[in-house]
Amino acid sequence: MTPDLPLHSDLWQQTLGWQPSESQQAVLQQLYAEVLAANGQFNLTRITEPADFWEKHLWDSLSGLAPWLDVNFAWSLPESLRSKPLRMIDIGTGAGFPGIPAAIACPHWQVTLLDSTQKKMRFLETLAQSLSLSNLSGLASRAEMIGQQVAHRQRFDVALARAVGSASTCAEYALPLLRLGGLAVLYRGQWSEADTEALQPALDLLGGTIAHIQPSTTPLTQSQRHCLYLHKVGPTPSEFPRLPGIPAKLPL
């Protein structure tokens, strides 16, 4: 019997200006149950306790979407990214985070989960069907490969990158996939002015700029988080992303 996730309606509202509906809460609970059930076979996550799962997978995933969820968010989205249905890609989705919570919270978005592990992606596609998330699809490949493919390059409005490498590596994965005016959301822990300065040369190469840096504190364990919002303001040169493995081994 899977334990119940905490509701924490007050914490959702206080921190993200949003809370799941009853039907969304039921889907989040089902997501938790199915991830736990498959964890032994697919080694999806070490985070299994209900409170930890709520904070470190669900809340953390949706913290990057606060500009869309919270009407009072301190930073205003570009007009073209506000209310229309958006195409979003979750780069290196792993166990489906942050992409699956994004698909649940933003049902009008089309969400693509990207991961290079075929077996894991087959599970996630089956999970999407089980959760009745018709706005969710999977892609078994690498960001360096699809970033050079016409079918995917410059095709997305939003790209999420959580725990998939350094900031410059994530930028090299994400920016080629974004259309002009699109937004990459990079999930980081600690962040400093020195980190910003170190990232800037890579963004200059890739056609991006830092639109906003949002610090936050996780609501249960009081850990520090930062979300970087990178605005694609110019075309990404054709040589990026570089060949598979190079962005991680030799960050810009």
C-alpha positions in Angstrom: 0.0 0.0 0.0 1.5 3.3 -1.1 1.4 6.0 1.6 -0.4 9.2 0.9 1.5 12.2 -0.3 1.0 15.2 2.0 -1.4 17.8 0.5 0.4 20.9 1.7 -2.1 23.1 0.0 -1.0 26.1 2.1 2.6 25.6 1.2 1.8 25.3 -2.5 -0.1 28.5 -2.3 2.4 30.4 -0.2 5.4 29.5 -2.3 4.2 29.1 -5.9 0.8 31.0 -5.8 -0.8 27.8 -7.0 -2.1 24.5 -5.7 -3.3 21.4 -7.4 -7.0 20.7 -7.9 -8.5 17.5 -6.5 -8.0 15.8 -9.8 -4.4 16.9 -10.2 -3.7 15.8 -6.6 -5.1 12.4 -7.5 -2.8 12.2 -10.5 0.2 13.3 -8.4 -0.6 10.5 -5.9 -0.9 8.0 -8.7 2.5 9.2 -10.1 4.1 8.6 -6.7 2.6 5.1 -6.4 3.7 4.1 -9.9 7.2 5.4 -9.5 7.6 3.5 -6.3 6.2 0.3 -7.8 8.7 0.5 -10.7 11.6 1.8 -8.7 13.2 -1.6 -8.1 13.2 -2.5 -11.8 14.2 0.8 -13.3 16.2 2.4 -10.5 14.3 5.7 -10.9 14.9 7.5 -7.6 16.4 7.3 -4.1 13.8 9.7 -2.9 10.9 7.6 -1.8 9.5 8.9 1.5 6.2 10.9 1.0 7.5 14.2 2.4 10.8 14.0 0.5 9.0 13.0 -2.7 6.6 16.0 -2.4 9.4 18.5 -1.8 12.3 17.2 -3.8 10.4 15.9 -6.9 7.0 17.6 -7.0 7.6 21.0 -5.4 11.1 21.4 -6.8 9.9 20.5 -10.3 7.1 23.1 -10.3 9.2 25.8 -8.7 10.8 26.4 -12.1 7.3 27.0 -13.5 6.4 29.7 -11.0 6.3 32.5 -13.6 3.4 30.6 -15.3 1.7 29.4 -12.1 1.8 32.5 -9.9 0.1 35.6 -11.3 2.0 37.7 -8.7 5.4 36.4 -9.6 8.0 39.1 -9.3 9.3 38.7 -12.8 7.1 39.1 -15.9 7.3 36.6 -18.7 7.8 37.7 -22.3 4.4 38.3 -23.9 4.8 35.4 -26.3 5.2 33.0 -23.5 2.3 34.0 -21.3 -1.1 32.5 -22.1 -0.9 30.4 -25.3 -0.3 26.7 -25.4 3.4 26.1 -25.3 5.8 23.3 -26.5 8.1 22.3 -23.7 11.0 19.8 -23.5 12.4 18.3 -20.3 16.1 17.5 -21.1 17.5 14.5 -19.2 14.2 13.8 -17.6 15.4 10.7 -15.6 12.4 9.5 -13.6 10.1 12.1 -15.3 11.0 15.2 -13.3 10.3 18.0 -13.8 8.4 17.1 -17.1 5.6 15.0 -15.7 4.6 17.4 -12.9 4.7 20.2 -15.6 2.3 18.2 -17.8 0.0 17.8 -14.8 0.1 21.4 -13.7 -0.1 22.8 -17.3 -2.4 20.5 -19.2 -2.6 23.0 -22.2 1.2 22.5 -22.8 2.7 19.8 -25.0 5.5 18.3 -23.0 8.3 16.1 -24.4 10.4 14.0 -22.1 13.9 13.5 -23.3 16.2 10.8 -22.0 18.9 8.6 -23.7 17.9 5.4 -21.8 15.5 3.5 -24.0 14.2 1.2 -21.2 13.5 4.2 -19.0 11.7 6.0 -21.8 9.5 3.1 -22.5 8.4 3.1 -18.9 7.7 6.8 -18.9 5.6 6.5 -22.1 3.6 3.7 -20.4 3.3 5.8 -17.3 2.0 8.8 -19.3 -0.8 6.5 -20.7 -1.6 5.2 -17.2 -1.9 8.8 -15.9 -4.0 9.8 -18.9 -1.6 12.6 -19.8 -2.4 13.0 -23.5 -0.2 16.1 -23.6 3.0 14.1 -22.7 5.3 12.2 -25.1 8.7 10.7 -24.9 11.9 10.9 -27.0 14.8 8.4 -26.4 17.8 10.3 -27.6 20.5 12.8 -26.5 20.1 16.6 -26.5 23.3 16.9 -28.6 21.7 14.7 -31.3 18.2 16.2 -31.5 19.7 19.7 -31.2 21.1 19.1 -34.7 17.9 17.6 -36.2 15.5 19.8 -38.2 12.5 18.1 -36.5 13.6 19.4 -33.1 16.0 22.3 -33.5 14.3 25.6 -32.7 11.0 23.8 -32.2 10.3 24.4 -28.5 9.0 27.4 -26.5 10.4 26.2 -23.2 13.2 23.8 -22.2 13.8 22.6 -18.7 17.1 21.2 -17.5 17.4 19.9 -13.9 20.4 18.0 -12.6 22.0 17.3 -16.0 25.3 19.1 -15.8 26.9 22.5 -15.4 25.0 25.6 -16.2 27.0 26.1 -19.5 26.4 22.5 -20.5 22.7 22.8 -19.8 22.6 26.0 -21.9 24.3 24.2 -24.8 21.7 21.4 -24.6 18.7 23.8 -24.3 19.3 26.9 -26.4 19.6 25.1 -29.8 16.2 23.5 -29.2 14.4 26.8 -28.5 12.8 29.1 -31.0 13.8 32.7 -30.9 12.1 34.2 -27.9 12.0 30.9 -26.1 13.0 30.3 -22.5 15.3 27.8 -20.9 14.8 27.1 -17.2 17.9 25.8 -15.4 17.4 24.4 -12.0 20.4 25.0 -9.7 21.3 24.8 -6.0 23.6 27.5 -4.9 24.3 30.4 -7.3 26.5 33.5 -7.1 27.5 36.5 -9.1 30.7 34.7 -10.0 28.6 31.9 -11.5 26.7 34.4 -13.6 29.9 36.0 -14.9 31.3 32.5 -15.7 28.2 31.6 -17.7 27.9 34.8 -19.7 30.6 33.9 -22.4 28.7 30.6 -23.2 25.4 32.5 -23.5 27.1 35.0 -25.8 28.1 32.1 -28.1 24.7 30.4 -28.0 22.4 33.3 -28.5 21.1 33.6 -25.0 20.9 36.0 -22.1 20.0 35.7 -18.5 16.5 37.1 -18.2 15.9 36.4 -14.5 17.5 34.5 -11.5 15.0 33.4 -8.9 16.2 32.3 -5.5 14.0 30.2 -3.3 14.0 28.2 -0.2 12.5 24.7 -0.1 9.4 24.8 2.1 10.2 21.7 4.3 14.0 21.5 4.7 14.8 25.1 4.0 17.4 24.3 1.4 18.6 27.0 -1.1 17.5 26.7 -4.7 17.9 29.0 -7.8 16.1 28.9 -11.1 17.9 30.6 -14.0 15.6 31.8 -16.9 17.6 32.1 -20.1 16.0 34.0 -22.9 16.9 33.1 -26.5 17.5 36.4 -28.1 19.6 35.4 -31.2 20.2 32.3 -33.4 22.4 29.5 -32.1 25.3 28.9 -34.4 25.1 25.6 -36.3 28.1 24.1 -34.6 26.2 23.9 -31.3 25.4 21.6 -29.7 28.7 19.9 -30.2 29.0 16.1 -30.6 27.6 13.8 -27.8 29.6 14.0 -24.6 31.6 17.0 -25.5 29.4 19.7 -23.8 29.7 17.8 -20.5 33.4 17.0 -20.8 34.5 20.4 -22.2 31.9 23.0 -21.1 31.9 26.3 -22.9 
